[in-house]
Amino acid sequence: MPAIVGAVKVISIDSSSIFNIGDVFKMQPYSQSKTFAGGGSFNTGDGIQVYVKNAQTNMMDEDYVDQNITGF
């Protein structure tokens, strides 16, 4: 069934984003990343107090590939 779409305003689209208007069978963004961070790095909110002494983030990864992205 066809889609009827009104006015659309797009402010920005990231480099690995998908923007679609109307009917679609399959949407598949292509993006992969690996993040390393120390203790207390991703805390959000008001009044957070984090006390981390002598923390280390070990980044040794010997398998090189964590998850293959295929299907193109």
N, CA, C and O of each residue as an XYZ file, in Angstrom:
288
protein
N       0.846     -1.164      0.000
C       0.000      0.000      0.000
C       0.901      1.240      0.000
O       1.822      1.318      0.813
N       0.666      2.183     -0.864
C       1.495      3.386     -0.927
C       1.337      4.234      0.331
O       0.267      4.294      0.936
N       2.427      4.882      0.700
C       2.417      5.762      1.866
C       2.136      7.191      1.419
O       2.651      7.641      0.395
N       1.327      7.890      2.181
C       1.067      9.302      1.923
C       1.751     10.086      3.027
O       1.427      9.936      4.204
N       2.708     10.931      2.633
C       3.527     11.655      3.596
C       3.325     13.142      3.385
O       3.310     13.619      2.250
N       3.169     13.878      4.485
C       3.039     15.324      4.411
C       4.401     15.993      4.333
O       5.360     15.398      3.840
N       4.488     17.204      4.807
C       5.738     17.967      4.770
C       6.775     17.335      5.692
O       6.451     16.874      6.787
N       8.021     17.319      5.237
C       9.124     16.760      6.004
C      10.242     17.788      6.042
O      10.602     18.362      5.014
N      10.790     18.020      7.230
C      11.922     18.935      7.378
C      13.077     18.159      7.996
O      12.969     17.664      9.118
N      14.177     18.054      7.267
C      15.358     17.334      7.736
C      16.413     18.365      8.084
O      16.836     19.139      7.225
N      16.839     18.381      9.337
C      17.870     19.316      9.771
C      19.253     18.788      9.420
O      20.054     19.504      8.819
N      19.539     17.552      9.785
C      20.836     16.962      9.450
C      20.720     15.445      9.464
O      19.844     14.877     10.116
N      21.618     14.806      8.733
C      21.695     13.351      8.688
C      23.150     12.976      8.910
O      24.041     13.502      8.242
N      23.392     12.074      9.840
C      24.741     11.644     10.164
C      25.300     10.793      9.025
O      24.561     10.364      8.139
N      26.600     10.556      9.057
C      27.264      9.837      7.968
C      26.820      8.383      7.858
O      26.904      7.817      6.768
N      26.356      7.758      8.921
C      25.926      6.368      8.847
C      24.421      6.230      9.073
O      23.956      5.198      9.556
N      23.668      7.262      8.726
C      22.222      7.254      8.943
C      21.471      6.855      7.688
O      22.025      6.832      6.589
N      20.189      6.541      7.878
C      19.292      6.231      6.772
C      18.090      7.148      6.879
O      17.526      7.317      7.960
N      17.695      7.742      5.760
C      16.496      8.570      5.707
C      15.619      8.023      4.607
O      16.057      7.897      3.464
N      14.382      7.697      4.940
C      13.481      7.106      3.957
C      12.101      7.721      4.107
O      11.622      7.947      5.218
N      11.473      7.987      2.973
C      10.074      8.408      2.952
C       9.351      7.465      2.001
O       9.742      7.321      0.842
N       8.314      6.834      2.486
C       7.541      5.941      1.628
C       7.756      4.486      1.978
O       8.243      4.155      3.059
N       7.389      3.628      1.055
C       7.470      2.190      1.265
C       8.906      1.712      1.116
O       9.667      2.230      0.298
N       9.258      0.735      1.904
C      10.609      0.184      1.842
C      10.547     -1.282      2.249
O       9.767     -1.661      3.122
N      11.376     -2.102      1.610
C      11.440     -3.521      1.944
C      12.470     -3.771      3.035
O      12.195     -4.476      4.006
N      13.661     -3.191      2.875
C      14.738     -3.443      3.826
C      15.614     -2.205      3.936
O      16.013     -1.622      2.929
N      15.908     -1.812      5.167
C      16.822     -0.698      5.411
C      17.979     -1.220      6.244
O      17.766     -1.868      7.269
N      19.198     -0.944      5.813
C      20.352     -1.482      6.504
C      21.477     -0.445      6.540
O      22.196     -0.282      5.554
N      21.633      0.252      7.659
C      22.763      1.184      7.761
C      24.069      0.419      7.890
O      24.088     -0.707      8.386
N      25.146      1.021      7.451
C      26.459      0.399      7.540
C      27.310      1.232      8.479
O      27.694      2.354      8.152
N      27.598      0.687      9.630
C      28.425      1.394     10.588
C      29.010      0.396     11.570
O      28.354     -0.575     11.947
N      30.230      0.634     11.977
C      30.837     -0.176     13.013
C      31.819      0.689     13.781
O      32.481      1.557     13.213
N      31.903      0.443     15.061
C      32.829      1.209     15.897
C      33.170      0.411     17.144
O      32.453     -0.514     17.526
N      34.262      0.779     17.763
C      34.682      0.167     19.009
C      35.084      1.296     19.942
O      35.839      2.188     19.555
N      34.585      1.259     21.159
C      34.826      2.344     22.099
C      35.542      1.821     23.333
O      35.144      0.813     23.917
N      36.591      2.510     23.717
C      37.301      2.204     24.950
C      37.184      3.414     25.865
O      37.408      4.544     25.429
N      36.841      3.193     27.113
C      36.734      4.291     28.064
C      37.009      3.767     29.469
O      36.805      2.589     29.761
N      37.467      4.653     30.317
C      37.801      4.278     31.685
C      36.587      4.297     32.598
O      35.466      4.553     32.159
N      36.824      4.027     33.856
C      35.764      3.982     34.847
C      35.078      5.332     35.009
O      35.747      6.359     35.127
N      33.757      5.337     35.016
C      32.997      6.562     35.193
C      32.906      7.445     33.969
O      32.555      8.618     34.099
N      33.202      6.942     32.800
C      33.260      7.775     31.593
C      31.895      8.114     31.026
O      31.716      9.226     30.529
N      30.933      7.223     31.074
C      29.659      7.433     30.407
C      28.523      7.773     31.372
O      27.360      7.497     31.079
N      28.844      8.357     32.497
C      27.814      8.751     33.447
C      27.116     10.024     32.982
O      27.767     10.941     32.481
N      25.807     10.083     33.142
C      25.044     11.279     32.806
C      24.105     11.610     33.952
O      23.713     10.730     34.719
N      23.749     12.871     34.063
C      22.820     13.277     35.097
C      23.319     14.508     35.830
O      24.365     15.064     35.495
N      22.570     14.924     36.822
C      22.917     16.104     37.609
C      23.562     15.686     38.919
O      23.056     14.798     39.606
N      24.667     16.314     39.270
C      25.303     16.093     40.558
C      25.984     14.756     40.735
O      26.024     14.242     41.853
N      26.518     14.175     39.684
C      27.195     12.879     39.787
C      28.600     13.100     40.338
O      29.321     13.996     39.897
N      28.971     12.278     41.299
C      30.324     12.312     41.849
C      30.945     10.939     41.659
O      30.425      9.941     42.159
N      32.053     10.886     40.938
C      32.727      9.625     40.646
C      34.140      9.707     41.212
O      34.878     10.647     40.918
N      34.511      8.735     42.012
C      35.851      8.666     42.591
C      36.510      7.389     42.082
O      36.148      6.289     42.500
N      37.469      7.537     41.187
C      38.175      6.396     40.619
C      39.658      6.606     40.886
O      40.235      7.605     40.456
N      40.272      5.671     41.592
C      41.697      5.769     41.898
C      42.441      4.664     41.158
O      42.043      3.499     41.197
N      43.502      5.035     40.497
C      44.392      4.092     39.821
C      43.651      3.161     38.855
O      43.886      1.953     38.864
N      42.770      3.703     38.034
C      42.028      2.889     37.069
C      42.825      2.746     35.777
O      43.553      3.659     35.388
N      42.689      1.617     35.123
C      43.319      1.366     33.835
C      42.288      0.771     32.885
O      41.443     -0.029     33.287
N      42.371      1.171     31.622
C      41.525      0.599     30.586
C      42.413     -0.221     29.670
O      43.233      0.334     28.940
N      42.258     -1.535     29.700
C      43.078     -2.426     28.882
C      42.446     -2.558     27.506
O      41.275     -2.921     27.392
N      43.211     -2.268     26.461
C      42.680     -2.249     25.094
C      43.286     -3.335     24.220
O      43.334     -3.164     23.002
N      43.738     -4.414     24.768
C      44.341     -5.483     23.973
C      43.238     -6.332     23.360
O      42.486     -6.990     24.078
N      43.138     -6.320     22.038
C      42.113     -7.072     21.326
C      42.790     -7.859     20.218
O      43.183     -7.284     19.203
N      42.930     -9.156     20.396
C      43.694     -9.976     19.461
C      42.877    -10.551     18.316
O      43.458    -11.048     17.352
N      41.534    -10.500     18.386
C      40.746    -11.156     17.342
C      40.481    -10.262     16.129
O      39.956    -10.764     15.135
N      40.807     -8.987     16.153
C      40.721     -8.037     15.045
C      39.306     -7.788     14.536
O      38.986     -6.657     14.171
N      38.458     -8.797     14.502
C      37.093     -8.632     13.988
C      36.129     -9.086     15.064
O      36.158    -10.242     15.485
N      35.273     -8.177     15.511
C      34.305     -8.531     16.535
C      32.969     -8.964     15.943
O      32.383     -9.953     16.382
N      32.483     -8.219     14.938
C      31.227     -8.563     14.293
C      31.303     -8.111     12.841
O      31.470     -6.924     12.563
N      31.182     -9.047     11.931
C      31.227     -8.714     10.513
C      29.916     -8.073     10.081
O      28.838     -8.541     10.448
N      30.007     -7.017      9.312
C      28.821     -6.387      8.749
C      28.806     -6.715      7.261
O      29.659     -6.246      6.507
N      27.830     -7.527      6.840
C      27.754     -7.952      5.447
C      26.331     -7.788      4.939
O      25.439     -7.382      5.684
N      26.130     -8.096      3.709
C      24.791     -8.058      3.133
C      24.614     -6.989      2.086
O      23.486     -6.586      1.805
N      25.680     -6.526      1.509
C      25.568     -5.497      0.458
C      25.466     -6.121     -0.898
O      25.365     -5.412     -1.898
